[in-house]
Every structure is written in structure tokens, then in C-alpha cells.
Amino acid sequence: MMSGLGGSSGGQVSNTGNSGLRRYRIVVLGDGGVGKSALTLQYVQHNFIDYHDPTIEDAYQQRTVIDSEPCLLDILDTAGQVEFTAMREQYMRCGEGFIICYSITDRHSFNEAVEYRNLIAKVRASEEVPVILVANKVDLEQTQRLVEREEGLSLAHKFNCSFYETSAAHRRHVDDVFHTLVREIRKRDEEGEFKENETSRWKKVWNNIFKTIKRGRRKV
């Protein structure tokens, strides 16, 4: 269950919280209305919400076990706007892994997924950053599908990333998305691409962002 962003975010700079668990900094991106918040809340609370203000950014913390290893996921649910802002640059630099969402019922959101990937590349040009591409609202595929599965697979191939079709409403592949991303971050760590001494500043910035959002749901 959601831990409510307690003291574990704190002012610490390490990748472990007060509990000593490895913390993973995850950013969820995508157009407003694609179900980013529904996906995130279904993961941390096992609860489906039908509407969420797309101008709101929220932060969640989830304690879980992935492949027999306990860990803590810091999840930043971003506002559905592709504009490049100072705040966005900060969490783009801070994030260890990114989930890019679109809705299978909204072709514009599918096209915008490319722009979100470009934003990541703009900030993290020299890094291979773990990304998962998510096609949400697959529960509506019988009557409202506008983006075919094959198109999502093709885009994921271009991104060189994993791809899932999800339903936040039915909790379909929700856990898979977050757990696969954590595995990708771990793989990057094992390959030595994560340099601890180069990222301490961004860990501190991330913690400050989390505390800011915790104090009040931040309108943008």
C-alpha cells in the first residue's frame, strides 16, 4: 500500500531511504487524459479513479518486492503538458527511469509520445535512460481503439524499449510496467552506467521536488 510520502523522502542524498531500501526514481509522462494518474494510483493504492485534473502533479511512494528484493519506488506523476519548463528539466535530470503513456483511444497522445521521448533525449542525451512505452485504456479497444497494437510495438522498437498495453481500470499489466522499469534500472546499475558521484546533486533536487509536491498538490 502507499506509504504516503513519509519521512523516507527526507533530505537524504543516497539511493536508500530511512529504511535502507534501494529507492528508484520513476517519472510518468504523457498527455493529459491518457490515464497516467489512474495507472499510478492503481499500482500504489489498488484503486481506479476515472478522472484526475491533468494540470496537477503528484508524488507517491510505494514499498514493494521485485524479484525477491525489497525496494522503494518514488513515483512522480507529471502534469499532461509537453512544454519544456525549469521544473520539468529538473525531474528529467533526476529520474532514473521513465514511463511514457498514451491512450489507444487518442491518436494525438500517441503522436505526443514521440515528443516526450525527445524531451528525455534533450536532457539526457549522453545516457541510455530506461524507458517503458505504455498504451493505456486497452479495456476500450472493442469500441474506441484508434491506435493499433502494432503501431505501439513499432514505436517501442524505435525507442528501443519495452512496450505494454495496459488497463488501469482492470489493473491489466499495471504491475508489469513498474516492475519491468525497475529491472531495467537495475540492469543499468549492474552495467556500470549509473555513476553515483555524478548524480548526488540530482538526488537532492529530486527529494526537494518530492517535498514540494507533498506540501501541496502543485498546479502548473
N, C-alpha and C positions, 0 to 999 in steps of 0.2 A: 504493500500500500504506500501511498505518497507520504513522505516524511515531513512535508510542509516547510521545507527550506529552513530547518532549524539551524543550530549553531554550526553545523558541519560546513556551511559555505564560508562563514567567518572571514578572516583576513589572511588565511593561510596561502602560501605560495606553492606548496608542494602539490603533487597529484594525488595525495591522500587526504581524506577528511579527518575529523577528530577521531573517528572510529578506526582509522588506519587503513580503511579500504581504498583501493585504487579508484580515483574519480575520473570519469570520462566526460569531456565537454562536448556536447552534441547540440547542433543548431538545426532547427527545422525551418526550411524555406519553401516559398510557393505563393501563388496568387491568393488574394482574399477569396474565401468561399470554397476552397478546394478540400477543406476538411483537415487542415494541419492541427488545429486545436482539438478536434474530435479524435483524431488519431492519437495525439499525445495524451489526452485525458483518458482515452480507452486503455492506453498502456499503463498509466500510473494509477488510475482510480477504478479501472474496470467499469467505466460508466460512459454512456454515449450522450453527447449533447448535440442537439440539432442545429443550434445557432450560436455563433460566437462573434463578437464585434471584431471585424477584420483590422481595425486600427489599434488594437490592443496587443501589447507584447507581454507574455507571461513567462515565468520561470518555474520549473518543477525539479524535484529531486527524488529519484527512485532507487531504493536499495534492492538489489536482486542478486541472483546467482546465475552465471553464464558459464557453461562447460565446467561445472563444479568449482568455479572461482567466484567468491563473493565480490561484489563491486558496487559502486555508487554512480548513478548516471545523473549528471547535471544537464537538464534539457531546456534549451531556450526556444520558446515558441514565438516566432517573429511575426511582426505585422505584415500583411499581404501587400507590400509595396516594393517594387523593384528599384526604386530610386536609390542612388548611392549616397549615403549620409555618413557623418562622422561616427555616429553610434554603430551603424551597420559595418563600417570599416573595422571598428574595434572588435565586434564579435566575430567578424570574418577572420580576423587575425588570431583570435583566441580559440576558436573552435578546433577540436581535434577531428571531428567528423561531421558530415552534413547530410541531411535528408532533404531531397528536393521533391516536392509534391506537386502533382497536377490532378485534375479530375477527369475521368473518362467521359464526363458529360459536357466538358468545356474545352473546345479546341484552343481557345486563346490561352488558357492556363498551360496547355501542353507546349504551345509556342514559347511562352514565357519561361518555361523550364530551362531553355537554352540560355536565356538572359541571366538567370540565377547562376547557372554553371559558369557563365562568363565573368560574373562578379567574383566568384570564388577564385577563378584563374587570375583575375586582375590583381587581387590582393595577395594571393599565394602562388605566384607564377613559377617560382623555383621549387615548389613542393608537390609531391604526389599525395594529395589530401584524400582520405577515404570519403566516398560519396555513395549514397544509395538513391536510386530513382524510384519513386513511388507513384503508381497510378491508383488514385483512391476512388471510392464510390462504385466499386465493381458490383455492388448489390443492385445497382440501377441499370446494369448492362442490357437487360432484355428490352427496355423501353427507351432509354435515354443515351445509350453509348454513341459518342461522336468521335472517339479516338480508339482505334483498334489496338489490340494487344501487340500485334506485330510492329506497329509504329513505336510503341514504348520500348520493345525489345531492341529495335534498330537504334533508337536514341541512346539507350543504355550502352549499346555497343560503341557508339561514338564517344560517349563519356568514359568508356572503359570501366563500367561499374556494374554492380548488381541491380536487379530490377524485380519489383514485386507489384502485383495488382492486389490492392487491399480493400477491405470494407471496414471502416471504423464502426459502422452501425452493427455489423455482425461479428466484429472482432476477428476478421479473416486476415491472417498473415501479419497482424499488428506486432506481436512479439518478435516474429521473424525479422522484421525491419530493424528494430533497435538492437537485437542480439547480433544480427549479421554485421551491423555497423561497428559494434564493439569488437567483434572478431577481426574486422579489417584494421581497426586502430591497433589492436594487439599485434597483428601481423607486421604492421609498420614499425611498431616499437621493437619487435624482435629483429627486424632487418636493419635496425640502427638508424632509421631515417629521422627518428624523434630525438632531438638534441636538447637535453634538459637545461643546459646552461643558456641556451638561446631563447627559451620560452618563459622564464620566470616572470619577466615583465608582463607577458600576456596572461599568465595565470592570475596575477594580481588584478589586472584590468577586468578579467572575467569575473572574479569574485566581487569586484565593485559593481559591475553591471548587475549581477545577481542580487546584491543587497539593495540596489536602487529599485529594481523591479519588485523585490519583496516588500519594500516600504509602501508601495502603491502601484497599482496596475498602470503602466506608463502609456499615456496617449501619445501618438506620434502623428 
